Amino acid sequence: MSLASLGRTLRTALPAAIGGLVLFISGGALAEPAIWAVRDHDSTVFLFGTIHVMKSDTAWRSPRFNAAFSSADTLILEVENPEDQAAVLPLIQEHGLSPDRPLSSLLSAEDLSRLDTAAKSVGLTAAQLDPLRPWLASLSLAAAPLRRAGFDPASGIDPVLRAEALAAGMTVAGLETLDQQVRLLAGFPEAGQLAYLMRSLNDFDEGAAQLERLVEAWLAGDVAGVGEIGVRSMREVGEGVYQVLLVERNRAWAERISATLDDTGTTFIAVGALHLAGEDSVQRLLEDRGLTVERVQ
């Protein structure tokens, strides 16, 4: 695989992997995703769960979303520019390739055969994935069928909101950098990365029904459903994965959001939907800090 191809892979699948799961959306449903507000005497912060990869014709906006977003003067995303290809390629070279420890030296003959079967179904081969570290091989398997099915990171909520915010003269910032996100995955021990790859292979042909249920819950504003389906799935991968990819990041973001309330004006914060669901959600952590978080009705 070329570096350019791996760059597209990272852009497509990294946000989903960091968030724990890709959420697919099909058009035609009445959209009413949940929005929350945190306020003090001179500032408002809106919280909105995003879908990072979707089809270009998906109708996901709602009147509540439009009203909240149009009132904001600042947009904060997980990453300020999720489409920064110039930043992605060096990260792949530094953290994603391991020619001295190829996958063929880490996997059994049976697992290599499974990897090759999965790869061929999306137009790749195990040989093409061989130089990749396990975390990046997992993303490559996840990203290819998304692109083939018409799901495009450029149509995800994050870059769309960024473009609209810049056009409207809003300030745009990020809670994290691409480097931080890549290091989260690359920093897992090799055994953990291999376990993640095995999970990707095990679920390769079985994820559609679960993802469809997630879509329905997200579109309906069913936050409990998103947590039950998506957050629980992440915890099943491993408690360590859950703590690093979700809980620790939510804690850092809650601290950042609390500090945002020290300023004046309205800020719209858009992060992966799983961060706003479950018992360790950003909202729950903000409430633990004594703040009032209200769902926008």
N, C-alpha and C positions, 0 to 999 in steps of 0.2 A: 504494500500500500504506500502511496506517495504521502509526503508530508502535507500537501494540500488536502488530500482525501482525509487524512487523520485530523486535520484542522476542522474540516466540516463535521467529522464525527464528534469531536470535542464540543463544538458549538451546539450540535443537536442533542447530545446525550448527557453532557456534563451537568447542566442544571437539574435534570431529572435524577441523575445518580446522586448528586449532592442532596437533593430533596427527598430521595428515597424511592421515588416512583414516578414514572411518566403518566400523565393523565391525558387520555384521548378525548376529544370532543367531536361529535358529529352535529351537523347543522340541523335546524328545524325545530329544536326545543326552545321553549320560552325560558330565557336566561334570567336568573335572579341570584347570582352569587352573593355571598354574604359580605358585608362591609361593617367595620366597627369604627367608633370614634372615641378618642381620648381628648379631653378638653381641660384647660384651666382658664383663668380670667382673660387672657389675651392671646391664646393660641389653640389650635386644633390639629390633631394628628388623625388621619384616616388610615386604617389597615385593610388591605385587600389581598386575598390569596390569588396568585397567578398560576396560569398554565403556560409552561415554557415553550411547548412545541404544539402547533396545531395547523389545521388546514386554513387556507387563506379565506375561504368563504364561510367560516364559522361565525355565527351571530352570538356573541357572548355579552354584549353591553346591555345595561339596564338603565332606566331613568335614575335610580339611586346612584349607580356608578357615575353616570354623566354629571349629575349635580355635584357629587363629591369631588370628582377630578377637576371639573371646571372651576371650582372654588379655590383650588390650591395654587400656591406660588412656588412650591418646591416639590419635586418628585425624588423619592429615594427608592432605588432598586437594590436587589442583592448585589449586583455588580453594575457599576456606572455605565459601562458599554459592553454588553454581553456578546457583541458581534465583532470585537476587536481582533481580527485575524492576525494582525502583526504581533499581538501579545500571545496568541495561542501557540504558534509554531515553535518558538523557543521553549515553551513549557513542555511540549511534546518531546522535543529533543532531550531536554534535561531530565524529565521525570517519567516519560512514557515508554522509552525504548530500553531494552536490556538484551542486546545480541549475545552477551557473554553468558546469560542464563535464559535461553529461549524456552518457550512454553513446552517444547518437545522434551526438554530435560526435566521438567517439573511435573508433567502429567503422565499417567499410565497410558499404555497402548489403547485401552478401552476408552478412556476419557479423550484421548487425542482423536479417536475415531468419531466420538460424539461431537467434538468440537468441529471436525471437518464436515460432518453432516449438517450441523447448524449453519456453519459458514457458507457452505455451498447453496443452501436454501435462500441466502440473501446475496448471492453473486460473489462470494469470497471463497477462500480456501484456508485450511489450517496452516498451510505453508506461509500465506500472506500475513497471518496473525502471529506467526512463530516469534518474530523479534520483539513483540510487544510485551510489556509487563502485564500481569494478569488483570489489573484494574482497567487498563486501556483496551485490552482484548474484550472485556465484558461490555464496555461502552460501544465498541465497534459492532458487536452482535446486536446491541439494542438499537443503535442508530440506523443501521442499514434498512431494516423493514419500515422504520418510520418514514424515511425519505421515499422509499418505493411506494408507500401508501399515500403519499402526498402531504405528509406532515413536515412542516418547514420551520426552522428556528426563527426565520425572518418574519413569520406570521404569528409567532408567539406573542403573548401579551407584553412582555418586557420590552422588546425593541419597538413595538408599536407605540407603547406609552412614551418611551424615550423620544421617538421622533416627534410625536405630538407635543410633548412638553417643550422641546427645543424650539419648535415652530411657534409656540405660544409665548416664548420668552421666559419660561420657567427655569429655575435652577435645577440641575440634575446631579445627583450624587449616588454613591454606592455604599452599602454596608460592609462590603468585602471587596477584594480584588480577585481577578482570575487566578493569579498566582496562589493566593490563599486557598481557593477552592480546589485547585489541582493538588496542592500539597496535602490537603485533607485526605484525598483518596490515595495518593502516592505514598503517604506516610504510614498507611496501615501495614502491619507486618505481612511478609509474603504469604504466610499461611492464611491470614485473613483475606488477602486479595484472591487467593486460590479458592477459598470457600465462597467468595462472592461470584467468581467465575462459574463454579459448580452450580450455584443457585441459579445463575443466568441460564445455564444449559438445562437444568431440571425444569425451569419454568418457561422454556423457550416456546413451547407449543400450547401453553395452558393459561397464559395471562390475559387473553382477550376478554373473557367473561368478567373477570375481576375489574379490569380497567373500564369496561362499560358501566359497571355498577358505580365506580368512582365518578365517572362522568355525570351520571344521573344525580348522584348526591351533590356534587359541586354545583351543577346548574340549578338545582332546586334550593340551594342554600342550606343543605342538610349537613351541618358541620359535624354532628355526632356520627353521621354515616361516613363522612370523609375520614374521621379519626378511626372508626372501627375498621374500615377497609384498608386505608392507606398507612396510618401510623402503626397499626397492629402488624401489618405486613413487614414494616421496617424492623420492628422489635423481634420478629421471628427470624430475621437474618442474624441477629445477635445483639445483646444488650450493649456491648461496646460500640457497635456501629450506631445504634440508636443514640447513645449518649454523645458521641463525637459529632455525628452529622446533624442531629436535631437539637438535643437539649443544650449542649454547650453553646451552640450558635444562638439559640433562642435567648439564653441568658445574656450574651453579649449584646444582642439586638435590643433587649428590653432596657439595658443600661443606656444604650444610644438613644432610644426613643424617649426615655425619661429626660435625658439632657436636652432633647429637641424641644420639649415643652418649656424650657427656660427662655427660648426665643419667642418672638411674636409672629403671627401669621398662621397660614394653613399649610400643612405638609401632608402629602399623599405617599404612603409607604406601600409598595407592592412587592410581596415575597411569595415564595412557593406555598401553595395552599396547605400543605401538611404542617407548616410551621404555625398555622393558625387553628389547629385542631388537636384534640387530645389533652391529656392531663398536664402536659408540659408545654402548652401553647404559649406563644408570646403574650396573649391576653392574660392568661393565668399568672404569668410571671410579673406582668405590669401591676396586676391587682395585688400581688404579694408585696409590691413596693408602695402600696397605699393609694394607687391611682384607680379611678373609676373608668371602666371600659364599657361602653354601651354599643349594642348592635344597632345599626342604622335601620330604621323601619320606614 
